């Protein structure tokens, strides 16, 4: 599903104008990013937990050439779905 489809579904269900729905969704995304930047973790009940983790530097192998390459350390965003979401989606 693309963002435009998500906005249309939310707008239809809540009987809201598209621009209001878009502003709401954009505000949610901004707040989520800000929370991850400041606190490294955002927990939304019924949806899941986003967190920032450190990945250590490592050696990897290029599958095409077989050459060993260095992969530097970096920060990544992880998402863990809530039990309610898993049950709703996966049954």
N, C-alpha and C positions, 0 to 999 in steps of 0.2 A: 504494500500500500504506500502510495506517495503522500506527501504532506497535503497536497490539494484535496485528495480523496478523504483524508482524515478530517480536514477542515469542513468539507461538505457533510460528512456523517455527523460530526458534532453539531454543526449548525442546524441540520435537519432535526436531530433528536431534541435539541434545546430550543428550537425555534428562535435562533439568533441570527443576526446579520453576519455575513462572512467576515467583514472587516473587524467586527468585535471578537469573533472566534479566533481569527488570526492574531489579533493583538494579545488575547489571553494565552494562546499556545506559545507565542514568541516570548511572552513574559515568563511563562513556566520554564522554557528552555534557558533563558537568561539567568533565572534564579537557580536553576540546577547547576549551570556552569559556574556561577559565583560561589555556590556552596561547595563545589568540588575544589575550586581554587583556594578557598579560605580554610575549609575544614577537612578536605580529602574524603568526605563521606556524606551522602545524602540518602536518607531512608524515607520512602513514601509507602505508608501502610497500604497493603492490598496490591501494590505494584512491584516493589522490589527495592534493592539497595545498589546504588552506584558508589564506587570507591576508586581512589587513585592508588595504584601500587607501583613499586619500583621493580623494574626488571634488571637483573644483573647482566653485566657484560658476559659474552660467551663466544665460543668458537662454533661455527656452523659450516656446513658443506654445500657448495653450489651444486645442485643436482645435475646441471647441464655439463659442467666441466670436471666435477669432482674436486675442485680446488677448495681448500679450507680458507674461510674468510672470518674476520673478526666482526661481531655484531656488538656495537656499543651499548652501554647501559642506557635505559630510558624509562620514563614514566608512562604508564598506560591506564586507561579507564576500564574498569571491570563492572559488569552488571550481574547481579544475582536476583533472579525472579523470586517473588514471594510464593508461599505455599498456595495462597488463593489464586494467584495468576496461573501457576502450574496446573492446578486442578481445573480451572476454567478453560484453559487452552488445550491441555493434553488429556483431560478426562479423568 
